[in-house]
Amino acid sequence: MGIGDKVSNKVDETKGKAKERAGDATDNEQMQAEGTAEQSEASVKQSGEHVKDAAKDIKK
């Protein structure tokens, strides 16, 4: 996984956490759900990148 992908995924995860916390603080369930979804999306992206890395390692 390239450093740019790692940074991008981490930024998305952090934004999701911030949005979820803001939703918690304001009792906004929709914002909480959006934050959780953004975190999940970032996690899936990271998993996909790990799979790509593993496939590259196998080809070597």
Phi, psi and omega in degrees: 000132180287156181298325178297320178293318179300314181296314180300316180294321180292321177298315179299319179296316181295319177299319179297318179296317180297317181294319179297316179295320177297320177296321176299315184293329184255006182058036180258099184295325180296317179294321177301313181296319178297318178297317178296319179296319179296321177295318179296318179299317179296322179295319178295318178299317179297318178298318178299319179294322178296321178296316178299317179298317180297320180295321178297320180295324180292322181293337183289000000 
